[in-house]
Amino acid sequence: MSVVIARNLTKKYGDFTAVDHINFEIEKGEIYGFLGPNGAGKTTTIKMLTGLTPITEGDAEIAGISINKNPREAKKKIGWISSEVIVDDELSAWENIEIQAKLLGVKDWKDRALDLLNYFGIKEFKDRKAGKFSTGMRKKLEVTMALLHSPEVIFMDEPTIGLDVNTRASLWNLIREVNRDYSVTILLTTHYMEEADALSNRISIINKGKIIATGTPDELKEKYGGDVIELEIKKDEIPIDKLDQIGKTIKKDGKITIRVSNAESVLLDVINTVGSNNIKSLKINKSSLDTVFLNLTGGSLEDNQEFNAKRFYAMLRRATR
């Protein structure tokens, strides 16, 4: 059973298309990863699915309810956790939860809230101001608030951005536990490859507003992976045609990437073709979601992040003048 269905979902800002006719379905109980660089359309998609921004074209259903036709009812099925902290630091945890209950129209919420706080191990701190909470405790409070009305699906928009390694690992465990113990479907947007790989049952990779691949992490790595040899060269003149005979070769800004099935078996041929004296640096990336992204887009996630973010905001400013 599909809990979330997107059909030709599109968002335009003037002449700029932020999300371009995307289609996907999320099954009940899945953790579904939405992976892509900043500016690729992840957050815009979340905003359309949660009714926070109008859909330009297409439609989406949440638990069988159309966002376009009945947004209020659809929102009742949704929990949301953003990359930004949404709790009020001046209020206690309990006061934050009470406000959430009133906003959502949840009656008889207190027993549910106490059960959730107990589950997350922060019940004894319910009367402490949220501003005194650690980062991990604040995230637990946010998840408590998101689960308060027993939603069908929780949208997590880059929930671990800016967190240290230990807190991020703790939140990964928390996401797995919530998904398992509360049978809640989770749509997780992220630009961390390892996060998508570790948590997701299935992943859609979005780039420049389009979904370019969907599958389980293993399916994506098998289909689009392989090893990648990365070279930084001194001189621009190299025999690309000969490198293409070794593996699919892309040359950009003094860097060369070569996709091969096994890097170690062809490494000597690559060095001899380029010339050892012409190599500034050499790196081998074994098959991973990083190499999947590189093979699909011709660039690393880090390269695409800066470009897309700048392009998106520049075009958005022009579109809204």
C-alpha positions, 0 to 999 in steps of 0.5 A: 500500500502506497502512503505517499504518491507524487504524480508529475509533481512540479513547482515553478518560480517564474521561468525557473522550474525547481521541481520538474514533473517528478513521480514516486510512491512510498510504501507503508512502513518504508524509510524513503530517502530523497537524496540530492545536493542543496538546491536540487528540489528536495525541500521544495518537494517536501513543502508541496507534499505538506501543503506549505507551498502551492503545487504548480502542476500535478498532484500528490496523495497522502494516505489516499487524500489529495493535497490539491483537493483536500489539503486540510485533511491530508495535513492531519496525516502528516508529521514534520521535522525540519532542519531548523529547530522548531521548539521554543527555548523559553518554554518547557518541553511540556509547554511546547507539546501542549502548544503543538496539541492545540495547533493540531487539535489533538484532544486527550493528548496528555497520556500520549505525550507522557508515553512518548516522552517516556519512550524517548527517555526525557519524561523526567525533564518535561518541565525543564525549558527546552533551551536547557536541552542538549541537541539530542534531547531537543531532537527527541522533543521534536520527534515527540511533537511530530508523533503526537497526533499519530501521523501516517507519515513523517517528513524529515527535511535534512534533520541531521544537518549541522549535528556532530558525528555522535549526535547524528549517529544517535539520531539515525538510531532514533529514526530506525526505532521510531519507524519500527516501533510506531509503524510510521512511514518516513520520508527523509531528505538528505545530502549525506550519502552515508545517511541515505545508505544507512537508513533508507529502504529505497532512495530517489536521487534528485538533481536539478529538479528531476529524479534521475534514479530510484531503487534500494541502495544496493540496486543503485550501487549495482546498476550505476556504481562501479569504481571511479578513478579520479585524477588531477592532471598538470597538462590539459592535453591527454588522450581521452580516446585511449582512456575511454577504451579503459572506462567511461571518461569525463574531463572537467576543469583539469580533473578526470574521472574514469568509471571502471568495474575494478580500479585496481585491475586497470590502474597501471594502464591509466597511469601509463596512458596519462603519464605519471609525470602529468598526475598531480593527484590520484584517488580511487573511489570504490562502489558507493552512493558517492560513485552512483551520484558521480556516474549519474551526474558527472560530478560529485555531490559536493561540486553540485551542492554549491552550484545548485544552491547559488543557481537556485537562489539567484533565479528565485530572486529574479523570479520574485522581483 
